[in-house]
Amino acid sequence: MPAISQPHHRRRRTYAVLAAAAGLATAGALLAALPAGAAQDSKGAGHGLPGRYQDVQLLSFNDLHGNLEPPAGSSGRVTEVHEDGTTQNIDAGGVEYLATHLRDARAGNKYSITAAGGDMVGASPLISGLFHDEPTIEALNKLDLDVTSVGNHEFDEGARELARLQNGGCHPTDGCYTDKKFKGADFPYLAANVLDEKTGKPILKPYWVWKKNGVKVGFVGVTLEDTPGVVSAEGVKGLKFKDEVETINKYAKVLQKQGVKSIVALIHEGGAPASTAYNYDCDSPGAGDGISGPIVDIAKNITPSVDALVTGHTHAAYACTINDPSGKPRMVTSAASFGRLYTDTTLTYDRWTGDIARTAVKSANHVVTRDVPKATDMTELISKWNTLAAPIGNRAIGHISADIGNSGTESPLGDLIADAQLAYGKELDPETDLALMNPGGIRAGLTYAAKGSEGDGVVTYAEGFTVQPFANTVNLQDFTGTQLIQVLKEQVSGTNAASPKVLQISSGLTYTLDMTKTGADRVVTDSILLGGTAIDPAATYRVATNSFLAGGGDGFPTLGQGTNDLVGADDLTALDQYLTANSSAANPIAPPKADRITIVS
């Protein structure tokens, strides 16, 4: 199942605008003064009764991906831009610190809700992923998370496993990991647009209502409609994913009929701000001008009865205003990923109308710095699960001479993993010709500096697990030369035309990618060589991929048409065996040159 470290956008249908002149507005519109009389009403007019206006604190985050411990390297930093234009990198993340920050933020706020935008689990480090993310659910319970939407990664192990995370019970294969039965999530997972194909009904709750002293705030949760395109076929088997906007609008009406007029949408789909700085003003020069991507179209078309949007999926940080269909500004937020940020949004609830006074909505992202005391209950939780994981995670599986990164169109680590899968494929079938790896399935790079006591240059099983946590199998399939050429063209055409997904390729396969052209023409057909020889359209080639790609995932339908299938062990096993066989302390592996694809730009 793929990782989503970069935006995975699809071509979205254009919705009919529900009202004319739905242009973007300025952020200042949301920071205007409250309606006349709000100040005295908010104090209960001196009679001990609730005032008209009540501020409700909404704390939110998204895309935690089981990162209980502080993420390493760039995954554990955020960029801050200063008034003079200079930037600063800040170490951030780790649930010991996230818990402290959230608890401090709640202090003095009697009306406080904590919500999340999906991908709480999946693609997780070993401490969580090894135990099917039970540790992360335990941590979220301790964080007092109130509600979350599902994300695409909640379906990595299928709907049944998601139901177990919600409802509890020991894993059907691996059983119980401790002497206590796993109790499941204390908070509801919302999946309004994920339907059972047989019943046509949502597989989990579509919405949830928070209530306190007469204040009611409804939440509708959805994941991206294109989840089947970024999750293995097995993970979404028997499920149907509906349009986000239509679904949210549907359940907003349901909530209104129940008397709930204050509504927040939790959407696991997002955007791309023009800056990576967490505090970038994406409403400058005009409201929403600094953000692009699917969430912009979604926000413009969700019914005005929804008061705020908590989003995710793209791992970006933003707090923007985008006009709703009536032309009224509405807050849209995302708190990056891995628990490095949290968003603090103030929703001013009008007791007279039961709705949010949107002119008073304000929101900002805050860094989960590591200069605060650690939450002791989280430290104990991490220690417990690390003790269980240590015998497996600390095992050395290889040695490297320098960092092997996973960034770039073709990455050194992508080449290494493709080579590992080719070597493993040849063990299964000596006729295996090449291997292809999806870049989104590579969750992190390998770092030379030791993370623990293993020593510099040592790659542990835990580090390998962080790189490839999905337990995809290595699959062998036969393709014609014509099909193989088509696969390479699908990297930059079809659903991947706007946002190319360039496969990582094994040694011996070379070609030119001309980015000055458009669509499939970007792949220069005559340049495609295997072992220095042109691909023969009529010949048959034995190709190793992971099970996600073999199912046609990531917009590669041709990879789902292979024949003569042979399924091997999981992809981490292939990497483990390759590093063990090809490296030692005296002869470590050097980073591949990443020169198999010639890029013209």
C-alpha positions, 0 to 999 in steps of 0.5 A: 500500500502506498505512502502519501508523502507527496500530494496525490491529486486526481482530475476532479469534476468541475462542480456547478457553483451553487451561488454566483460570485463565489470569489475568494475573500480576505483573511481579515473578513474572519477576524472582524468584530463580533455582532453588536452586544456580543461582549456583554452577552458572552458574560451572561449579562451578569445573571449567571446564565450563559451568554449569547456567544460562546467561544468553542476551541477546536484543536485539530491535527492530521496524518499522524501515521503512528509517529509516536516517537519524535520523527527523525530528520526532515520528517521531524522538523517544520519551517518557520518564516520570520517577518524579515523573510528569513526562515528557521527550522524547528524540531517538532513532533512526538506524542510525548510533546503533542500531549503536553501542548494539547493539554496546555492549550485546553487549559482554561477552555471549558468548551474544547473539542479535539478532532483529526483529519484522518491517516492516524494510522498506517505507514507507521514506524515499527513501534506502532506498525509491528502491532497493527497500530494498536499503540497509536490508538492507545495514544490517541485515547490518552490524547483525548481525541474526540473524533476523526475522519478516516483517511486512505491509510485507515484502509491499508489492512481493509475494512475489517481491521479498521472496524477492529481498531474502532471496536477493539478485540485481539488481532485475528492472526497475531492475537493479543500482544499484552495480557490486556485485550485491546479495547479499541478507539474511545473516539468515533471514526467517521466514514460518511462517503465509504459505503458497503457495496452490498448494503449501500450504507456507510461502514462506520458512523457518517457524523457525530455531534459534540454537546455541552451546556446547550452548545452543539457542534456536528462533525461529518467525516470523509476521505478522498474519493480516490482512495481506491487509487492509492490503496491496494485493491485488497484493502478496499475490496467490497467498498464504494467511495463517494464524492466528498462534496455531495456526501458532506452536503447530504449529511449537513442537511441531516444534521440541520434537520436534527437541529444541529446548525454548527457543522465542521467537515473533517476531510482527508483531502488537501491542498498545496500552499505556495510555501512550506513554512507552517506560518505562511499567510496563504491569504496573501495577497488575496484570500486563498490565493496562496493555495492550490490543489483539490481542497480549493475546488472542494471548499468552494462547493461545500454547502455554506451550512458547514462552518469550517473544514479540517483537512489533510492528506497532502501533509502540508500546513495551512490556515486559509480562508476560501469562500463558500458558494454564497461568497462567505469566507470559511476557514480551511486548515491542515496541520502538516503531518506526523504530529509536528503541528496542531491547529487551534481554531476558535468557533464563536457559537451563537446560542440564539441561532445555534450557528457559528458566527463566522465573522469571528472565526480565527485559526492558526497552526502551532508547533509541537516543540520539544522544549516542553515537559514530556507527558509521562503517560505517553513516555510509559506507553512508548516504553512499553511498546518499545520493549515488546518491539526491541528484539525484532527492531534492533536486529542489524540487516545491513550497512551503508556508507552514507545517507541513502535518500528517497527524494527526487524524481529518481532517488538513490533509495528507490534504485536500491529497493528496485534492485533488491526486488529484482534480486529477490525476483530472480530467486523466485524465478531466474527469468525475472528481467526488471523491477518497478517500485512506486515512490510513494511506498518509500516512507523515509530515507536511510540515514548513516548516523546511528539512531540508537546504540547500533553504530553509524552506518548500521541499518536495523530492521526497525529502520527498514520497517520505517522505509517499507512498512506496508507488508506488500508482497513482491509479485512477479508477472509477465508483460509484453514489451508493448505493455511495459512501454505503456506502463512507463507512459502511464507515469505521466499520463491518464490520472498521473498527467497533472502530478506524475508518479515516476516509478523507481527502476532496477539496474539495467533499465534506462530511458529518457523523460522529457518534461518539456513535452506533455502527457505520454509523450514525455516518455521517449519511447526510442530511449527505453533500453533494457541491458542496452537493448531496445524493448521488443514490443512483441517479447515477453518480460518478467517484471517484479513489482509490489502487490499494490502496483500489481493491482493497478494502484497509483494510476497504473492500470496496465500493471493490473493486466499481467499474467503468470502471477507468482507471489513471494514474501513481503517487500521488506523481506526482499530489502532485508535479504539484499542488504544482508547479502550485499553489505558488511561493516567492512564493505558497506553499500554506497548510495546508488547514483540515481542515473537510470532516468535521463530527465530533460526539463 
